[in-house]
Amino acid sequence: MREHLRVGPRRLIPNTSSATFDTHGIDGAVLNCFDVGGLLSAQSSTEESIVLAAAYNDYFIEEWLSVDRRLKYAPAVPTQDPASSAAEVRRIGRHPQVVAVFIPLVNVLMGHRYYWPIYEACIELALPIYVHVTGIENIFTGTPTLAMGVADSYIERYAAVPQVGMASVASLILSGTLEKFPKLKFIFAEYGFLWLPSLFYRLDRTWRGLRHEVPWVRKAPTEYLHERFLFTTQPCDEPDDPKDLVTLISMLGPDLLCFSTDYPHWDNDMPAGTLQMLPPEVRKAVFYDNAARVLRL
Amino acid sequence: MARERQRFRIGKSIDFIVGSIKVLVVNGREIGVARLRNGELRGVMNRCPHKGAPICQGIISGVWNASAPGELEFDENRDVLVCPWHGFQYDLGTGTEVCWKGASRLRMYTIEEGDGEVFVFI
């Protein structure tokens, strides 16, 4: 049993991160605490979630960001209370190594005005919104629901989680929220990205015929996609032939993707082996330029 | 060298009423002729550039202008032809699709009106 545990991913702890950066030539990494996502969105009471968010954020700022300036952070907000979330953004959002704000999603579409106080605070501080799978979707009351009920297994739920990304992106565009907050940008982490062509071919075509329903959507959904969104690459849903992935990323446009590892989670993508088949200019966009453009660096 | 266009008489001015589109077969082609709110006539091929639908069976409407989120503002002064199949909208003044930036426009025919008679050039 002990031997089994030892073969898992080596934990990245604060005092080893500088060496990790140097060894692998990493200019910067954004930290995002996975555990707190579930805790804040549904596994605690609203009052508890406000205290927990502050505690987690203070811990990361004090214990991690002080180690190396290349460590960046996306602090979490207690989404159950948007006003307190906005206050938390204003409390710590000026820290120079805070580069985005992590909203653990609740079961409210992202275009809904429920989130507007958080968006307003992020606009004030020029911070993009970062959303990451919380891992408890469709398990606890109040988390984003997945289509047609509760899955029987983890694998089934894992495969269905991109639905949350799809619904969120469509909601942000069609609700007019992107027009209300014209400078706000969004990073979707771990929701996948190969569903984007299907969603946006449908959105563009349908908008051309049904835009009378949403006249505040002033341009084609695909235009908003490229101006306002970024999607992280892990878990990279790879076709058998790597060339097919190059084609798919070319269809999407390399400006939409940002490399991520999910390290040290069990399903992480290996930094040295992921997306190696991409042309150099696309790799540069995915591994550097896109993040530098969207994060508040 | 471009083929010289031919002129065909297609009716009297009073046959064409504001807000409706009249479909005629001229020299083997189906052409819809509509009178705009400003009194001008437009001739368009009866074929939607999107999927080839008989677009002249659609309605002529105004258009919902781009507005602030949650607000609705209807511009009834524009003449927009709405395809009966997928709802794509084309401005009859210019032939272009209302919102799409890509190449998508109605095939237009020049209309001439004088002395109470209406002609189309094909």
Interface residues (C-beta under 8 A of the other chain):
Chain A: S175 G176 T177 E179 K180 R205 W207 R208 G209 L210 R211 H212 P215 W216 R218 K219 A220
Chain B: H50 V63 W64 N65 A66 S67 A68 P69 G70 E71 L72 E73 C83 H86 G87 F88 Q89 E97 V98 C99 W100 K101
